Amino acid sequence: MDLIDFILNVAAVLLWLNWRSMRLDPLADATPATLAGTIRRVEQPRLRRWHQLLIIVGLIFLRAAFYVQIGPTLGWTPRLDLVAVSLPFPLVLRGQTFFLSALLYSTLSFLRVLLVFYFWLLTLVVINGQNASAGPIHRWTVLQFGPVARWPIWVQTLLPLLTGAAAWLAGYPLLVRIGIIDPAQSPGNLAGQALVVGAAIYLSLKYLLPVVLLLHLISSYVFLGNNPFWEFVGTTARRIVAPLNRVSLRVGRVDFTPLIALTTLLLMLNAIPITRWVCREYFPKSTLQRELNRWVLWPR
């Protein structure tokens, strides 16, 4: 069921991108410069922009109904993994199916994937900056953000944190109302929850940056043809490993820089989430564990 949920989320994101591409098409509202440019196709586009949004909304509703019908039979409870906390959405409440819970999960699951996807695109924009040599893929990525792509880097870096925190604060009253989470103990506790949820999105880079470095490592030793995708991967990877260029990590003809950067990123992005688990499991009476227990944001 989790795999089906992920595939449907990917399909919804692709529909969203198609909707965005129709809006960002530079030729859609262009003024004809020649007589030939005034010629238009007789047939009308089969799908208009609002059709794309309608399909996304329908997909969210239909899969919520599907989850209500299939989930209880399989003993499956949808969970929204926000790294810092995993939110359960029970499909059966007091012996009756709970469609609102399934619909809320279906909506939030799509929004989470969409937010992470745009965060990845923004990360690529931050890495490549205004680098024209990054090619058409970079130009498409920049086009997705419009004026945001020209904001200062520090603002772009903080934007995912603030967006994630704002999303948590916006959804908090509804989550409390239907019993998904308990009320926060204080406004400070709620602010801490929002900041933790917003910061957790940065950990998703462990699924993006290592893949970019690995693809670059493969393309460095295997000729995969001249393609804008591989050019973009190479340019992005070189900018990621730029801080390591001061250290010679080449042995003969083999350059270990991408491998060292890949290993470092994986260690950094995976060590943070397991710190509390390691402390709780192996050092239950340590000073660090006592401090962590004092700052519990979500009561058990």
Secondary structure, DSSP 8 states (H G I E B T S, - for coil): -HHHHHHHHHHHHHHHHHHHHHHH-TTTT----STGGG---SS--SS-HHHHHHHHHHHHHHHHHHHHHHHHHHT---EEE-SS-EEE--SEETTEE-HHHHHHHHHHHHHHHHHHHHHHHHHHHHHHTT-GGG-HHHHHHHHTTGGGGGS-HHHHHHHHHHHHHHHHHHHHHHHHHTTSS---SSHHHHHHHHHHHHHHGGGGGGGTHHHHHHHHHHHHHS---S-HHHHHHHHHHHHHSGGGTTS--EETTEE-HHHHHHHHHHHHHHHHHHHHHHHHHH-TTSHHHHHHHHT-SS--
